[in-house]
């Protein structure tokens, strides 16, 4: 089959077109004809830095996929040939990736593609939706009426998190830079939108909610954003980040006795633990998309997989709004 592979780690010029073996069906899995994928920051990091979670060379990257089931293992009951599905199923060590004509997928990781979404729209949702869900509900346990902060409210994870939080009845303060991104975050359900600094967040919170401290914060960027999230949360509150790499000053968290947590949604792929939960989350995401509660926001430029290097570069240059989708032509 045709695939886009890498045989070394590095810049966006490492991608190559290649002919590789088509995956062979194994128990518990289905073979999917890939129609679309999307670019996530983890894809660019694996391409640049490689181990410890990179697949072996020639490596096929990208975990998000939307496509059509072509073959089904005899022990799989939930899927049949012709089903349209989506999921985050590979692109890491021990798995194939979605930059190929076919991908072998653990059936537990999949959900029905939302009927009202195209393949490119559906492919933008899996990783970011699961991450947002785990941060808000599994780790954060947010409830209706909670006053919460979501940093990067117009980003990949952030734009989904804003919509899910509003669906859950939370009052959302989102951060975003620039008028276009701020307008988007507001249109998705953020009650108030502010700049990224703690001073701007506190001022916006006081104006909207009557005080400057929040019940919960989800940081979607890592780095100093996690410290900002910690600073915004009230005593005995919660703060969650999706990127725990780097060094953090946690004195403020200690002084307020905060619950802190990190989301790393790739764990089920890496260790084959809890894969059923990812499928369950995506089934709910599919339902919410079909009922109009949730919509993916795509960057206006949809890339063919033959321009995958350009797509990676655009994400790294931080010139995107929402998610970058890739057609597998």
Secondary structure in CASP SS format (residue, H / E / C, confidence):
PFRMAT SS
TARGET T0000
AUTHOR 0000-0000-0000
METHOD secondary structure of the structure
MODEL  1
X C 1.00
X E 1.00
X E 1.00
X E 1.00
X E 1.00
X E 1.00
X C 1.00
X C 1.00
X C 1.00
X C 1.00
X C 1.00
X H 1.00
X H 1.00
X H 1.00
X E 1.00
X E 1.00
X E 1.00
X E 1.00
X E 1.00
X C 1.00
X C 1.00
X C 1.00
X C 1.00
X C 1.00
X C 1.00
X C 1.00
X C 1.00
X C 1.00
X E 1.00
X E 1.00
X E 1.00
X E 1.00
X E 1.00
X E 1.00
X E 1.00
X E 1.00
X E 1.00
X E 1.00
X E 1.00
X C 1.00
X H 1.00
X H 1.00
X H 1.00
X H 1.00
X H 1.00
X H 1.00
X H 1.00
X H 1.00
X H 1.00
X C 1.00
X C 1.00
X C 1.00
X C 1.00
X C 1.00
X C 1.00
X C 1.00
X C 1.00
X C 1.00
X E 1.00
X C 1.00
X C 1.00
X C 1.00
X C 1.00
X E 1.00
X E 1.00
X E 1.00
X E 1.00
X E 1.00
X E 1.00
X E 1.00
X E 1.00
X E 1.00
X C 1.00
X C 1.00
X C 1.00
X C 1.00
X C 1.00
X C 1.00
X C 1.00
X C 1.00
X C 1.00
X C 1.00
X C 1.00
X E 1.00
X E 1.00
X E 1.00
X E 1.00
X E 1.00
X C 1.00
X C 1.00
X C 1.00
X C 1.00
X C 1.00
X C 1.00
X C 1.00
X C 1.00
X C 1.00
X C 1.00
X C 1.00
X E 1.00
X C 1.00
X E 1.00
X E 1.00
X E 1.00
X E 1.00
X E 1.00
X H 1.00
X H 1.00
X H 1.00
X C 1.00
X E 1.00
X E 1.00
X C 1.00
X C 1.00
X C 1.00
X C 1.00
X C 1.00
X C 1.00
X H 1.00
X H 1.00
X H 1.00
X H 1.00
X H 1.00
X C 1.00
X C 1.00
X H 1.00
X H 1.00
X H 1.00
X H 1.00
X H 1.00
X H 1.00
X H 1.00
X H 1.00
X H 1.00
X H 1.00
X H 1.00
X H 1.00
X H 1.00
X H 1.00
X C 1.00
X C 1.00
X C 1.00
X C 1.00
X C 1.00
X C 1.00
X C 1.00
X E 1.00
X E 1.00
X E 1.00
X E 1.00
X C 1.00
X C 1.00
X C 1.00
X C 1.00
X C 1.00
X H 1.00
X H 1.00
X H 1.00
X H 1.00
X H 1.00
X H 1.00
X H 1.00
X H 1.00
X H 1.00
X H 1.00
X H 1.00
X H 1.00
X C 1.00
X C 1.00
X C 1.00
X E 1.00
X E 1.00
X E 1.00
X E 1.00
X E 1.00
X C 1.00
X C 1.00
X C 1.00
X H 1.00
X H 1.00
X H 1.00
X H 1.00
X H 1.00
X H 1.00
X H 1.00
X H 1.00
X H 1.00
X C 1.00
X C 1.00
X C 1.00
X C 1.00
X E 1.00
X E 1.00
X E 1.00
X C 1.00
X C 1.00
X C 1.00
X H 1.00
X H 1.00
X H 1.00
X H 1.00
X H 1.00
X H 1.00
X H 1.00
X H 1.00
X H 1.00
X H 1.00
X H 1.00
X H 1.00
X C 1.00
X C 1.00
X C 1.00
X C 1.00
X E 1.00
X E 1.00
X E 1.00
X E 1.00
X E 1.00
X E 1.00
X C 1.00
X C 1.00
X C 1.00
X C 1.00
X H 1.00
X H 1.00
X H 1.00
X H 1.00
X H 1.00
X H 1.00
X H 1.00
X H 1.00
X H 1.00
X E 1.00
X E 1.00
X E 1.00
X E 1.00
X E 1.00
X E 1.00
X E 1.00
X E 1.00
X E 1.00
X C 1.00
X C 1.00
X C 1.00
X C 1.00
X C 1.00
X C 1.00
X C 1.00
X C 1.00
X C 1.00
X H 1.00
X H 1.00
X H 1.00
X H 1.00
X H 1.00
X C 1.00
X C 1.00
X C 1.00
X E 1.00
X E 1.00
X E 1.00
X E 1.00
X C 1.00
X C 1.00
X C 1.00
X C 1.00
X H 1.00
X H 1.00
X H 1.00
X H 1.00
X H 1.00
X C 1.00
X C 1.00
X C 1.00
X H 1.00
X H 1.00
X H 1.00
X H 1.00
X H 1.00
X H 1.00
X H 1.00
X H 1.00
X H 1.00
X H 1.00
X H 1.00
X H 1.00
X H 1.00
X H 1.00
X H 1.00
X H 1.00
X C 1.00
X C 1.00
X C 1.00
X C 1.00
X C 1.00
X C 1.00
X C 1.00
X E 1.00
X C 1.00
X C 1.00
X C 1.00
X C 1.00
X E 1.00
X E 1.00
X H 1.00
X H 1.00
X H 1.00
X H 1.00
X H 1.00
X H 1.00
X H 1.00
X H 1.00
X H 1.00
X H 1.00
X H 1.00
X H 1.00
X C 1.00
X C 1.00
X C 1.00
X C 1.00
X C 1.00
X C 1.00
X E 1.00
X E 1.00
X E 1.00
X E 1.00
X E 1.00
X C 1.00
X C 1.00
END
